[in-house]
C-alpha cells in the first residue's frame, strides 16, 4: 500500500476557514511525499550452516522440511520518498481548489527538472502551473530554458513565451555562448523542442532566422535537424547542407542529406544504419545529383577539372554489412557503385563525400573503401565458416566498370568462387598437412572466362637441428584445371580444356637470440618499466619452383602465371620491447549473490605487460636461375619501425638495387597524437616503376611510378582556438591535389570551423557549426579535424 500527501513548512503559517486556505511566509517549503510499505527479508538469528552464510537453500530446505530456524522471516518497512518540492518566500494554498500562488525565489524540483521563477501559480492536483520570468533546467538532458512566461502543461511538458533554449550546462550568471530564441516554444515529453519564429544567436546577437524549427533537445538518439554546413566554391557556387536525422528504432536510424549547390542543383543524400549486435550491423549510403554543370556547353568546367564524364544523372551508392549467423558462420557485404569515374574525386569532401564516408566505414567496420581513383570498383559478398583448423569461404564479385572507352575484354566477375583451406597434423609432433583449394567461375560480358579449379596440398615438417637452430621444410604440388568459356564476340583458338601441374619446395633455417635488460623508469602509457627486451633472428630460406611454359593458359590473376624460382633469401629480424607493470583499472563492485564466497585474498592491483617499441628487418635475395630475367643479386629490402609512445609511430621502408646503385622504392610514415588534441601525420612514397616482359609466361609485369606526399597537422594555439593544415601533392606531376587550411574555435558547448580548400579546379570556403547535444554531422571532425 502507498499514500501521497502534501506537507508545508514556513517561518509563519496562517490558516483560514472561509475559504479554506493557508498562507505561508518566509522559507516556505511545500513537498509532496509518498509513503509505502515494502517487504524486508532477514535471516533468523539462530540460522546456521553454509546455506545461511551463502544466502542459499531456503526454498529447497523448506520443501524437504528444514527447521524453522533456517527459514526466512518476512517483515515490512515503511519508506517515505519526496516526489515534488516547492520553495518560495511567500505562498498561499487554496485547500478546496488544490492550487497555490507563490512569489519570490521560487524553486520547484520534479524529478530531473528544476524550475525557478519570480512568481507563479501551481495546480497541485494536476501538477501544472504558470511562471513569470522563469528558468527551467533538466540535468538529464543538459537542457537550459528561460522565458518571460513558462507554462508547465503536463508531467514533463512545457510551453514557453518569449524565451530561449540551450542544450548544455551553464553556471549561475553565465551568458549563453549560443542559444535558440523563440516567440513561442513547446517542449514535449519525448524531448523535442518545437520553436516558432526562432533565431539562432551567438552570445546575444541573432545570426540565423527560421519561422519554424524542431530541435531534439535530449542526449539520447532523437530525430531532428543536424546543424547546417555552409560553403562557397568557385566551381559549385554557394552551398548549403541541412542534414535531418531520423531515429527509426533503438537499433536503426537514417540521415537525409539535402545538399544545395547554386551552380549544380540539389544533391539528395541518404544514409541508413542498423545494429543487431556487435558482430551484426550494416550501413548504406546513397547520393543522387541532376548535375547542371555536366553539360557539353560548360567548356571551362571540363577543361579546368580535366573531366571525362558526359552524364548529368550522377550518383554513388555504397554500403557495408557484417553478420554473424552463429556456429562459426559469418558474412561480409561491400557495395561501391558510382555513375562515372569523376564522381568520387569531384565530390571527395563534404558531409556525405568520399572522405567522410570512408572514415565512417573504417570506424564502424574496420575496413574502408577502394581508392577514389580506382575506375573498376569491386562489389563483393563473402560467406565464411571456420571450424577445427579449417575454413570454407565463398564469394561473389561484381565490377562497376567506370572506364570511358571500355576495351575488350571487360572486367572479370566471380560468379562465384569457393575456397576450402585447412591444416591438420599427420601425427603427434610430426609433419603437418595443409591445403588451399579454390573453385572460381570467371564470367565477363566480353572476352574469355573459365571455370577454374586450383588444388594445392602441402606437407610441412620441422627439421631436427638441435637446441639452437629452428628449421622447417615443405613440399607442395599444385594442379590447376580450366574449362574455358567464350563470352560476347570473343573466341578461344586453342583447346577449351587446359591443366597445369607444378611442384614447389621451400625451406628455412634460423635461430632466435633474446636477452632481457634491467631498466627502471616510468612508461608514458601509465605503467612502470622494469626491463627491456631485445630479440634477434637471423634466417636463411630457399624457394624452388621449376620452369613451366604457361603461354597456352588463359590469364585471369596471379594463380595463372607462376614465375620460375630458384632463390636463396637471407636476412635479420630484430624486435625491441619494454617490460613493465601497470595499474588494473578499478572495477565497480558486483552486487552480492548467494554464490559469493568470502574473499580469501585481495584482488591484484597491477598486471604485467610487454609493449613493442621498435623493429628492424633487412633481407636480400640471390637468384640462382641459369637464365634470369634480371641480375642475380636482388634488391635489399629494409623495414624499420619506431614506436616510442603508444600514440607515436614512425615507419620507413626501402628497396635498394645493388646492381644499379639506386633506390627503387622508399616510403616514410609518421603519426603523432596527444591527449590535448594535437596531431601530426606524414605519408611519403616513391616507387620508381618499371615494365618487364616474361617470355615463358607471355606476360608483361608493370609497376606504375609513384612519387607523392601527404601531410596533416593540427594544434591548439590558445585556449579554445586550434588550427589545422593538410596537403596532398603529386611530386611526380608537380601538382597539388588538395591543400586545406582551417581554424576552429571550441569553447564549452559549441564549436565553429572555418576551412579553406584549394584544388586545381576549385577553391572552397566552408563554415561549419557544431552544438552540444544537438548532434554533429555523424561524428565527423569538421574541416578535416
Legacy VTK file of the C-alpha trace (Angstrom):
# vtk DataFile Version 3.0
C-alpha trace
ASCII
DATASET POLYDATA
POINTS 785 float
0.000 0.000 0.000
1.116 3.587 -0.619
-0.282 7.051 0.121
0.611 10.511 -1.219
0.245 13.796 0.645
1.349 17.429 0.625
3.234 18.878 3.610
4.076 22.534 4.218
6.561 24.302 6.500
7.484 28.008 6.838
8.597 30.664 9.323
4.957 31.775 9.678
1.829 29.840 8.719
-1.715 31.288 8.918
-4.799 29.135 8.327
-8.235 30.392 7.206
-11.547 28.501 7.210
-13.664 30.554 4.774
-12.437 29.869 2.198
-10.175 27.106 3.453
-6.642 28.256 2.727
-3.151 28.509 4.142
-0.790 31.492 3.860
2.895 30.721 4.428
5.619 33.344 4.749
9.409 33.049 4.947
11.401 29.946 3.895
8.309 28.222 2.570
8.744 24.544 1.657
5.849 22.604 0.158
6.600 18.933 -0.513
4.686 16.025 -1.980
5.671 12.727 -0.382
4.700 9.116 -0.875
4.690 6.639 1.972
4.670 2.931 1.224
5.401 -0.371 2.918
7.910 -2.730 1.353
8.777 -6.302 2.365
12.075 -6.941 4.082
13.819 -10.288 4.265
16.185 -11.327 7.014
17.563 -14.490 8.483
16.630 -15.725 11.894
19.488 -15.186 14.320
19.921 -18.876 15.061
20.307 -19.876 11.414
23.449 -21.941 10.972
25.420 -23.714 8.274
26.749 -22.827 4.812
23.246 -22.300 3.414
22.594 -19.408 5.771
26.044 -17.882 5.237
25.707 -18.078 1.455
22.042 -16.986 1.403
21.144 -20.284 -0.267
18.897 -23.230 0.387
15.791 -21.558 1.871
13.422 -22.748 -0.797
14.982 -26.191 -1.073
15.176 -26.769 2.653
11.599 -25.633 3.140
10.455 -28.193 0.606
12.311 -31.018 2.356
11.245 -29.990 5.808
14.006 -27.651 7.038
13.736 -26.323 10.582
12.002 -23.075 11.409
15.322 -21.559 12.474
16.574 -21.973 8.876
13.546 -20.347 7.198
13.129 -16.702 6.153
11.164 -14.422 8.459
9.097 -11.878 6.452
8.920 -8.270 7.715
7.856 -4.900 6.267
9.451 -1.454 6.446
7.900 1.983 5.879
9.595 4.028 3.119
8.926 7.754 2.534
10.141 9.433 -0.676
9.830 13.023 -1.895
8.181 13.358 -5.312
7.951 17.163 -5.689
9.203 20.121 -3.680
8.236 23.816 -3.992
10.225 26.540 -2.241
9.349 30.254 -2.139
9.398 33.382 0.043
5.576 33.625 0.143
2.838 31.152 -0.747
-0.937 30.916 -0.451
-2.559 27.484 -0.697
-6.272 27.053 -1.573
-7.263 23.766 0.067
-10.529 23.260 -1.861
-9.142 24.064 -5.329
-5.761 22.473 -4.706
-3.902 25.474 -6.109
-1.032 27.569 -4.814
0.259 31.015 -5.648
3.912 31.746 -4.878
6.195 34.748 -5.030
9.881 35.428 -4.512
12.755 32.985 -5.194
10.527 30.167 -6.377
12.317 26.818 -6.702
10.464 23.724 -7.910
12.073 20.267 -8.249
10.248 17.488 -10.134
12.458 14.525 -10.931
15.298 15.722 -13.182
13.556 19.067 -13.819
14.390 22.147 -11.771
12.372 25.360 -12.277
12.998 28.812 -10.785
10.843 31.933 -11.178
9.886 35.261 -9.639
6.202 34.340 -9.248
3.831 31.627 -10.314
0.597 29.662 -9.915
0.566 25.890 -9.407
-2.279 23.357 -9.709
-1.179 20.753 -7.144
-3.676 18.143 -8.314
-2.659 18.167 -11.984
0.919 19.361 -11.266
0.698 22.125 -13.842
1.340 25.843 -13.495
2.326 29.172 -14.992
5.501 31.063 -14.003
6.795 34.537 -14.760
10.439 35.319 -15.623
11.320 31.678 -15.186
14.256 29.346 -15.824
13.948 25.592 -16.432
16.850 23.161 -16.070
16.948 19.442 -16.858
20.175 17.782 -15.710
19.461 14.524 -17.545
19.180 16.330 -20.892
21.599 19.200 -20.164
18.647 21.409 -21.100
18.508 25.092 -20.105
15.436 27.229 -20.921
14.493 30.759 -19.948
11.325 32.685 -20.760
9.151 35.617 -19.881
6.452 33.034 -19.210
6.929 29.276 -18.769
3.791 27.185 -18.509
4.031 23.639 -17.183
1.365 21.841 -19.221
1.971 18.261 -18.107
4.201 15.963 -16.132
7.271 16.759 -18.293
5.892 19.161 -20.937
6.208 22.948 -21.126
5.097 25.962 -23.168
7.416 28.991 -23.297
6.681 32.530 -24.428
9.413 34.975 -25.399
12.264 32.698 -24.320
15.373 30.835 -25.406
16.863 27.363 -25.158
20.378 25.909 -24.977
21.366 22.227 -24.660
24.363 22.463 -22.347
25.070 23.364 -18.748
25.577 26.987 -17.701
26.993 28.345 -14.473
24.921 30.816 -12.481
25.057 34.217 -14.132
26.906 32.894 -17.196
25.876 34.277 -20.585
24.897 31.544 -23.016
27.592 31.126 -25.723
24.817 30.273 -28.163
21.064 29.821 -27.966
17.850 29.435 -29.921
15.415 32.228 -29.121
11.717 31.886 -29.966
8.488 33.832 -29.621
6.749 30.554 -28.699
8.196 27.134 -27.874
6.763 23.785 -26.778
8.818 21.087 -25.040
7.380 17.572 -25.394
7.758 14.623 -23.071
9.731 12.810 -25.787
12.384 15.539 -25.679
11.520 17.637 -28.732
11.577 21.427 -28.712
9.165 22.988 -31.260
10.111 26.637 -31.879
8.150 29.343 -33.720
9.838 32.458 -35.093
13.208 31.123 -33.971
16.594 32.821 -34.215
19.980 31.267 -33.635
22.114 33.594 -31.519
25.822 33.716 -30.754
26.034 35.368 -27.341
23.093 37.789 -27.686
23.476 38.540 -31.383
20.992 36.926 -33.833
22.711 35.073 -36.711
20.018 32.955 -38.408
16.208 33.112 -38.523
13.631 30.404 -39.168
9.828 30.711 -38.908
9.655 27.151 -37.547
12.246 24.800 -36.074
12.347 21.413 -34.342
15.235 20.538 -32.003
15.966 17.109 -30.484
16.668 18.519 -27.006
17.913 15.361 -25.292
21.049 13.257 -25.118
19.503 10.070 -26.438
19.264 9.488 -30.194
16.434 11.677 -31.360
15.003 12.647 -34.736
15.649 16.210 -35.832
17.817 18.525 -37.904
21.578 18.469 -37.512
23.304 21.795 -37.805
23.851 23.062 -41.382
27.063 23.058 -43.370
27.596 26.316 -45.299
30.155 26.706 -48.095
31.101 28.774 -51.101
33.034 27.446 -54.084
34.414 28.908 -57.300
33.119 25.826 -59.121
29.886 24.914 -57.267
28.823 28.355 -56.018
27.047 28.876 -52.707
26.351 25.623 -50.877
24.055 24.676 -48.013
23.645 21.215 -46.489
20.938 20.673 -43.868
21.047 17.048 -42.601
17.955 15.578 -40.946
18.394 12.634 -38.569
15.560 10.106 -38.087
15.618 7.668 -35.183
13.798 4.608 -36.563
14.291 2.378 -33.519
16.839 1.753 -30.749
18.861 -0.269 -33.281
18.280 1.619 -36.563
18.407 5.175 -37.891
18.678 7.155 -41.079
20.001 10.586 -42.071
18.773 12.624 -45.036
21.297 14.985 -46.672
19.720 17.657 -48.892
22.775 19.458 -50.306
22.105 22.612 -52.330
24.783 23.890 -54.749
23.927 27.085 -56.614
25.768 26.127 -59.826
24.833 22.435 -59.884
21.421 21.890 -58.269
20.349 19.815 -55.276
22.168 16.615 -54.379
19.940 14.213 -52.436
21.763 12.008 -49.952
20.570 9.231 -47.660
22.346 7.135 -45.039
20.779 4.166 -43.260
22.346 2.252 -40.382
21.349 -0.645 -38.159
22.997 -2.689 -35.429
21.647 -6.062 -34.284
24.745 -6.669 -32.203
28.499 -6.065 -32.065
29.095 -8.531 -34.920
25.892 -7.911 -36.875
25.500 -4.418 -38.310
25.108 -2.554 -41.562
25.360 0.866 -43.170
24.217 2.076 -46.612
24.796 5.475 -48.213
23.401 6.863 -51.467
23.692 10.198 -53.316
21.985 11.472 -56.475
22.509 14.704 -58.428
20.958 16.023 -61.625
24.140 17.953 -62.448
23.614 21.248 -64.259
27.385 21.655 -64.786
27.744 18.346 -66.629
26.773 19.826 -69.953
28.937 19.971 -73.108
28.427 23.759 -73.190
30.329 24.109 -69.882
33.724 24.090 -71.615
35.568 25.850 -68.780
34.309 23.304 -66.241
35.597 20.348 -68.274
38.927 21.993 -69.118
39.727 23.107 -65.552
38.939 19.740 -63.995
40.106 17.538 -66.863
36.805 15.672 -66.529
35.727 12.974 -68.955
32.113 12.176 -67.982
29.193 13.460 -70.039
26.229 12.164 -67.986
24.073 14.584 -65.983
22.485 11.849 -63.860
25.223 11.325 -61.300
25.058 9.016 -58.293
27.033 6.945 -55.824
25.798 4.032 -53.723
27.967 2.339 -51.110
27.377 0.088 -48.157
28.842 -2.495 -45.805
27.229 -5.276 -43.791
28.669 -7.654 -41.209
26.521 -10.519 -39.974
27.181 -13.332 -37.528
24.866 -16.297 -38.111
26.331 -18.248 -35.206
28.031 -21.640 -35.166
31.084 -20.198 -36.943
29.201 -18.717 -39.944
29.797 -15.041 -40.764
29.207 -12.874 -43.838
30.603 -9.635 -45.281
28.935 -7.410 -47.877
30.698 -4.488 -49.596
28.913 -2.290 -52.166
30.541 0.525 -54.168
28.743 1.730 -57.322
29.310 5.139 -58.961
27.871 6.731 -62.083
31.213 7.871 -63.533
34.950 7.914 -62.843
34.977 11.622 -61.943
32.311 11.454 -59.238
34.400 10.310 -56.254
37.300 12.681 -56.910
34.975 15.609 -57.619
32.812 15.057 -54.505
35.577 13.955 -52.180
34.866 16.464 -49.379
31.660 17.462 -47.599
29.398 15.862 -45.019
28.492 12.991 -47.338
31.577 12.943 -49.568
34.069 10.160 -50.213
36.472 11.041 -47.362
33.734 11.356 -44.727
32.114 8.064 -45.698
35.419 6.246 -45.887
36.198 7.367 -42.315
32.784 6.193 -41.124
33.253 2.738 -42.650
36.745 2.427 -41.161
35.463 3.358 -37.718
32.393 1.102 -37.803
33.614 -1.933 -39.786
37.410 -1.721 -39.686
37.600 -1.654 -43.493
37.234 1.289 -45.828
36.565 1.991 -49.472
38.780 1.453 -52.514
40.881 4.390 -53.677
38.698 7.092 -55.180
40.754 6.963 -58.414
40.038 3.248 -58.991
37.823 3.029 -62.086
36.995 -0.688 -61.649
35.151 -0.781 -58.320
34.610 -4.160 -56.720
31.348 -5.237 -55.073
31.611 -8.408 -53.003
29.586 -10.749 -50.837
31.515 -13.252 -48.712
30.281 -16.138 -46.594
32.800 -17.769 -44.241
32.695 -20.819 -41.993
35.556 -21.828 -39.683
35.970 -24.956 -37.582
38.794 -27.145 -36.265
41.681 -25.594 -38.203
39.681 -25.430 -41.436
37.787 -22.705 -43.260
35.277 -22.543 -46.091
34.837 -19.228 -47.925
32.512 -18.432 -50.806
32.493 -15.123 -52.652
30.548 -13.247 -55.292
32.429 -10.420 -57.046
30.878 -7.886 -59.419
32.802 -4.989 -61.004
31.440 -1.486 -61.561
33.433 -0.534 -64.679
33.886 3.257 -64.900
36.389 3.328 -67.749
35.478 5.719 -70.544
36.066 3.612 -73.645
35.603 0.136 -72.193
38.033 -2.064 -74.114
37.681 -5.764 -74.685
37.972 -7.851 -72.614
35.640 -6.428 -69.946
36.402 -6.925 -66.217
36.176 -10.381 -64.683
33.399 -11.261 -62.255
33.493 -14.175 -59.804
30.158 -15.985 -60.109
31.061 -17.447 -57.600
34.332 -18.576 -56.034
34.609 -21.189 -53.271
37.817 -21.751 -51.279
38.471 -24.570 -48.798
41.591 -24.288 -46.653
42.905 -26.181 -43.681
45.794 -27.545 -41.662
45.935 -30.815 -39.700
48.843 -32.733 -38.121
49.586 -36.053 -39.759
50.592 -37.441 -36.348
51.808 -36.129 -32.988
54.917 -33.945 -33.333
55.131 -34.909 -36.962
54.578 -33.160 -40.296
51.519 -31.027 -40.946
49.264 -31.350 -43.936
47.756 -28.134 -45.260
45.729 -27.437 -48.334
44.463 -24.452 -50.287
41.808 -25.347 -52.828
39.671 -22.975 -54.836
36.964 -23.123 -57.471
36.196 -19.967 -59.493
33.661 -19.287 -62.207
35.173 -16.318 -64.062
32.500 -14.505 -66.063
32.759 -11.366 -68.145
30.471 -9.584 -70.562
33.019 -9.595 -73.372
36.093 -11.830 -73.519
37.374 -15.185 -72.328
36.297 -16.655 -68.991
36.609 -20.068 -67.394
35.669 -22.494 -64.690
38.939 -22.972 -62.809
39.865 -25.442 -60.070
43.136 -24.911 -58.199
44.344 -27.676 -55.830
47.414 -27.119 -53.665
48.216 -29.684 -50.932
51.389 -29.071 -48.927
53.316 -31.067 -46.330
55.453 -29.117 -43.838
57.850 -30.634 -41.343
60.210 -29.282 -38.711
63.911 -30.024 -39.193
65.795 -31.668 -36.290
68.655 -29.153 -35.975
69.301 -29.235 -32.225
68.527 -26.762 -29.463
69.885 -23.613 -31.073
68.552 -23.767 -34.610
64.974 -23.877 -35.835
64.120 -25.066 -39.297
61.277 -26.259 -41.470
60.844 -27.652 -44.960
57.785 -28.008 -47.157
56.906 -29.618 -50.441
53.719 -28.912 -52.363
52.015 -29.872 -55.575
49.685 -27.589 -57.499
47.175 -28.782 -60.052
45.196 -26.126 -61.922
42.454 -27.135 -64.362
40.428 -24.924 -66.718
37.159 -25.230 -68.606
37.424 -22.200 -70.875
34.324 -20.173 -71.806
33.747 -17.610 -74.562
31.578 -14.553 -73.908
30.330 -11.978 -76.397
32.277 -11.916 -79.638
35.446 -13.351 -78.091
36.972 -16.561 -79.407
39.469 -19.027 -77.917
41.652 -20.618 -80.606
43.063 -23.481 -78.507
41.534 -26.403 -76.622
38.843 -25.330 -74.182
40.154 -27.774 -71.565
43.533 -26.994 -70.037
45.531 -28.014 -66.997
48.902 -27.305 -65.355
50.880 -29.238 -62.731
53.583 -27.537 -60.631
55.829 -28.668 -57.799
57.351 -26.361 -55.208
59.913 -26.823 -52.476
60.704 -24.373 -49.660
62.908 -24.485 -46.576
64.035 -22.083 -43.863
66.675 -22.227 -41.136
67.085 -19.642 -38.414
67.814 -19.056 -34.765
66.397 -16.686 -32.186
68.545 -14.833 -29.673
66.823 -12.985 -26.828
68.013 -11.036 -23.824
66.286 -9.057 -21.095
67.993 -5.973 -19.671
67.186 -4.430 -16.303
65.822 -0.947 -16.628
63.780 1.276 -14.329
61.545 4.102 -15.420
58.045 5.353 -15.991
56.102 4.456 -19.136
54.111 7.215 -20.788
51.200 4.780 -21.038
50.862 4.885 -17.254
52.909 1.854 -16.258
56.214 1.275 -14.517
59.045 -0.148 -16.663
61.349 -2.711 -15.105
63.031 -4.217 -18.172
63.970 -4.052 -21.838
63.834 -6.980 -24.277
65.861 -7.411 -27.468
65.105 -10.293 -29.850
67.378 -11.090 -32.826
66.544 -13.652 -35.518
68.894 -14.283 -38.467
67.484 -16.625 -41.103
68.151 -18.212 -44.499
65.368 -19.508 -46.741
65.272 -21.297 -50.068
62.445 -21.472 -52.642
62.376 -23.641 -55.753
59.733 -23.683 -58.490
60.707 -25.312 -61.811
60.231 -23.580 -65.130
56.913 -24.257 -66.815
55.678 -22.948 -70.140
52.297 -21.359 -69.447
51.713 -19.411 -72.649
48.827 -21.645 -73.681
46.850 -20.914 -70.496
44.346 -18.099 -70.037
45.458 -15.335 -67.684
42.968 -14.084 -65.060
45.064 -13.448 -61.903
48.398 -14.377 -60.300
47.356 -18.039 -59.946
47.573 -18.485 -63.721
51.158 -17.266 -64.073
53.694 -18.740 -61.654
57.203 -17.373 -62.181
60.090 -19.847 -62.165
62.001 -19.591 -58.891
65.386 -20.793 -57.620
66.286 -18.300 -54.940
68.021 -18.006 -51.594
66.855 -15.270 -49.231
68.842 -14.242 -46.163
68.123 -11.605 -43.580
67.929 -10.483 -39.962
64.843 -9.504 -37.992
65.167 -7.545 -34.760
62.448 -6.591 -32.250
62.623 -4.277 -29.241
60.139 -4.211 -26.343
59.752 -2.752 -22.868
58.561 -4.873 -19.937
56.623 -3.416 -17.064
53.600 -3.338 -14.824
50.567 -1.077 -14.959
47.628 -0.499 -12.612
44.496 -2.532 -13.144
41.536 -0.154 -13.606
39.204 -0.352 -10.612
36.014 -2.245 -11.260
32.622 -1.389 -9.868
31.717 -3.776 -7.020
29.392 -6.555 -8.053
26.183 -6.962 -6.081
26.457 -9.800 -3.610
24.827 -13.050 -4.620
24.136 -16.234 -2.830
27.088 -17.919 -4.527
29.697 -15.318 -3.487
32.256 -16.779 -1.090
34.181 -14.597 1.364
37.316 -13.256 -0.356
40.409 -15.149 0.762
42.870 -12.719 -0.849
42.668 -9.164 -2.109
42.365 -8.788 -5.909
45.593 -7.787 -7.715
46.100 -4.069 -8.332
48.761 -4.379 -11.090
49.337 -6.504 -14.164
52.438 -7.187 -16.242
52.642 -6.110 -19.864
55.007 -6.028 -22.824
54.919 -3.207 -25.389
56.833 -3.223 -28.655
58.811 -0.017 -29.181
60.619 -0.830 -32.413
61.673 -3.299 -35.070
64.287 -3.576 -37.812
64.082 -6.046 -40.698
66.569 -6.426 -43.547
66.750 -9.111 -46.219
68.087 -9.785 -49.725
67.532 -12.476 -52.297
70.027 -14.259 -54.556
68.577 -15.563 -57.838
70.298 -18.796 -58.957
68.388 -19.321 -62.194
70.671 -20.008 -65.152
68.830 -17.550 -67.407
67.442 -14.992 -65.030
65.439 -12.100 -66.412
67.406 -9.765 -64.135
70.596 -9.676 -62.088
71.388 -12.422 -59.582
71.519 -10.132 -56.569
68.047 -8.920 -55.701
67.320 -5.508 -54.102
67.969 -5.112 -50.383
64.676 -4.734 -48.516
64.729 -2.673 -45.310
61.739 -2.210 -42.955
62.126 -0.016 -39.849
59.551 0.847 -37.203
59.959 3.102 -34.166
57.087 3.203 -31.650
58.400 5.114 -28.601
54.951 6.017 -27.262
51.513 4.409 -27.707
50.328 7.321 -29.880
53.583 7.972 -31.750
54.863 5.864 -34.649
57.481 6.181 -37.369
57.798 3.630 -40.170
60.226 3.504 -43.073
60.552 1.045 -45.959
63.024 0.996 -48.815
64.335 -1.223 -51.602
67.913 -0.620 -52.736
69.055 -2.082 -56.054
72.716 -3.057 -55.639
73.151 -3.575 -59.377
72.157 -0.059 -60.408
73.146 1.576 -57.089
69.794 3.319 -56.696
66.691 3.207 -54.514
63.732 1.760 -56.389
61.233 2.169 -53.571
61.036 4.038 -50.317
58.296 5.309 -48.098
58.078 7.074 -44.758
55.049 7.262 -42.480
54.841 9.195 -39.204
51.908 9.685 -36.820
51.624 11.578 -33.534
48.683 12.409 -31.280
48.336 13.592 -27.686
45.560 13.970 -25.144
45.349 17.726 -25.775
44.095 17.058 -29.308
47.306 17.904 -31.180
48.101 15.553 -34.052
50.563 15.181 -36.903
50.722 12.699 -39.780
53.063 12.345 -42.775
52.980 9.834 -45.632
55.738 9.971 -48.262
56.012 7.410 -51.073
58.315 6.787 -54.021
58.187 3.882 -56.463
60.478 4.035 -59.477
58.154 1.980 -61.653
59.079 -0.397 -64.459
57.708 -2.622 -67.205
59.212 -6.075 -67.804
58.212 -8.827 -70.269
58.489 -12.517 -69.265
58.929 -14.822 -72.244
57.916 -18.097 -70.597
54.763 -16.503 -69.185
53.935 -14.377 -72.245
53.011 -11.542 -69.891
54.258 -8.055 -69.107
54.830 -7.094 -65.471
54.120 -3.397 -64.913
54.607 -1.274 -61.794
53.384 2.324 -62.008
55.633 5.156 -60.949
54.572 6.889 -57.723
56.040 9.962 -56.067
53.685 11.656 -53.617
53.399 13.219 -50.186
50.504 13.675 -47.754
50.745 15.846 -44.653
48.258 16.810 -41.991
48.732 18.706 -38.743
46.516 20.143 -36.042
47.414 22.012 -32.845
45.734 24.094 -30.197
47.318 27.545 -30.241
45.420 29.245 -27.427
42.698 28.112 -25.047
39.720 27.273 -27.294
41.480 28.031 -30.614
43.147 25.404 -32.784
44.435 25.407 -36.343
44.928 22.710 -38.959
46.730 22.314 -42.261
46.762 19.442 -44.751
48.470 18.899 -48.092
48.190 16.186 -50.723
50.678 16.600 -53.552
51.908 14.573 -56.512
55.652 15.163 -56.785
55.753 13.125 -59.968
53.410 15.547 -61.758
54.432 18.624 -59.745
50.752 19.069 -58.904
48.953 19.897 -55.648
45.925 17.608 -55.411
44.389 19.446 -52.452
45.514 21.936 -49.826
43.394 22.775 -46.784
43.628 25.418 -44.056
41.330 25.504 -41.048
40.745 27.257 -37.767
38.438 26.035 -35.002
37.008 27.901 -32.068
35.666 25.437 -29.483
34.598 26.793 -26.108
32.267 24.779 -23.911
29.033 23.595 -25.561
29.764 24.527 -29.172
32.332 24.836 -31.932
32.714 26.675 -35.215
35.099 25.703 -38.034
36.278 27.854 -40.900
38.009 25.743 -43.562
39.514 26.789 -46.894
40.254 24.183 -49.566
42.248 24.653 -52.764
42.196 22.195 -55.672
43.414 22.598 -59.262
39.839 23.216 -60.459
38.112 24.621 -57.361
38.514 26.863 -54.316
36.083 26.272 -51.452
35.379 28.060 -48.178
33.321 26.201 -45.559
31.706 27.367 -42.330
30.528 24.603 -40.005
28.791 24.876 -36.625
28.599 22.108 -34.023
26.350 22.446 -30.971
26.442 20.308 -27.823
23.774 17.575 -27.623
22.181 18.632 -30.933
24.315 16.273 -32.983
27.316 16.860 -35.186
27.443 15.573 -38.753
27.717 11.874 -37.841
30.754 12.340 -35.634
32.767 13.992 -38.375
35.656 16.138 -37.239
34.761 19.264 -39.121
37.042 20.742 -41.720
39.346 17.761 -41.664
39.677 17.862 -37.896
LINES 1 786
785 0 1 2 3 4 5 6 7 8 9 10 11 12 13 14 15 16 17 18 19 20 21 22 23 24 25 26 27 28 29 30 31 32 33 34 35 36 37 38 39 40 41 42 43 44 45 46 47 48 49 50 51 52 53 54 55 56 57 58 59 60 61 62 63 64 65 66 67 68 69 70 71 72 73 74 75 76 77 78 79 80 81 82 83 84 85 86 87 88 89 90 91 92 93 94 95 96 97 98 99 100 101 102 103 104 105 106 107 108 109 110 111 112 113 114 115 116 117 118 119 120 121 122 123 124 125 126 127 128 129 130 131 132 133 134 135 136 137 138 139 140 141 142 143 144 145 146 147 148 149 150 151 152 153 154 155 156 157 158 159 160 161 162 163 164 165 166 167 168 169 170 171 172 173 174 175 176 177 178 179 180 181 182 183 184 185 186 187 188 189 190 191 192 193 194 195 196 197 198 199 200 201 202 203 204 205 206 207 208 209 210 211 212 213 214 215 216 217 218 219 220 221 222 223 224 225 226 227 228 229 230 231 232 233 234 235 236 237 238 239 240 241 242 243 244 245 246 247 248 249 250 251 252 253 254 255 256 257 258 259 260 261 262 263 264 265 266 267 268 269 270 271 272 273 274 275 276 277 278 279 280 281 282 283 284 285 286 287 288 289 290 291 292 293 294 295 296 297 298 299 300 301 302 303 304 305 306 307 308 309 310 311 312 313 314 315 316 317 318 319 320 321 322 323 324 325 326 327 328 329 330 331 332 333 334 335 336 337 338 339 340 341 342 343 344 345 346 347 348 349 350 351 352 353 354 355 356 357 358 359 360 361 362 363 364 365 366 367 368 369 370 371 372 373 374 375 376 377 378 379 380 381 382 383 384 385 386 387 388 389 390 391 392 393 394 395 396 397 398 399 400 401 402 403 404 405 406 407 408 409 410 411 412 413 414 415 416 417 418 419 420 421 422 423 424 425 426 427 428 429 430 431 432 433 434 435 436 437 438 439 440 441 442 443 444 445 446 447 448 449 450 451 452 453 454 455 456 457 458 459 460 461 462 463 464 465 466 467 468 469 470 471 472 473 474 475 476 477 478 479 480 481 482 483 484 485 486 487 488 489 490 491 492 493 494 495 496 497 498 499 500 501 502 503 504 505 506 507 508 509 510 511 512 513 514 515 516 517 518 519 520 521 522 523 524 525 526 527 528 529 530 531 532 533 534 535 536 537 538 539 540 541 542 543 544 545 546 547 548 549 550 551 552 553 554 555 556 557 558 559 560 561 562 563 564 565 566 567 568 569 570 571 572 573 574 575 576 577 578 579 580 581 582 583 584 585 586 587 588 589 590 591 592 593 594 595 596 597 598 599 600 601 602 603 604 605 606 607 608 609 610 611 612 613 614 615 616 617 618 619 620 621 622 623 624 625 626 627 628 629 630 631 632 633 634 635 636 637 638 639 640 641 642 643 644 645 646 647 648 649 650 651 652 653 654 655 656 657 658 659 660 661 662 663 664 665 666 667 668 669 670 671 672 673 674 675 676 677 678 679 680 681 682 683 684 685 686 687 688 689 690 691 692 693 694 695 696 697 698 699 700 701 702 703 704 705 706 707 708 709 710 711 712 713 714 715 716 717 718 719 720 721 722 723 724 725 726 727 728 729 730 731 732 733 734 735 736 737 738 739 740 741 742 743 744 745 746 747 748 749 750 751 752 753 754 755 756 757 758 759 760 761 762 763 764 765 766 767 768 769 770 771 772 773 774 775 776 777 778 779 780 781 782 783 784
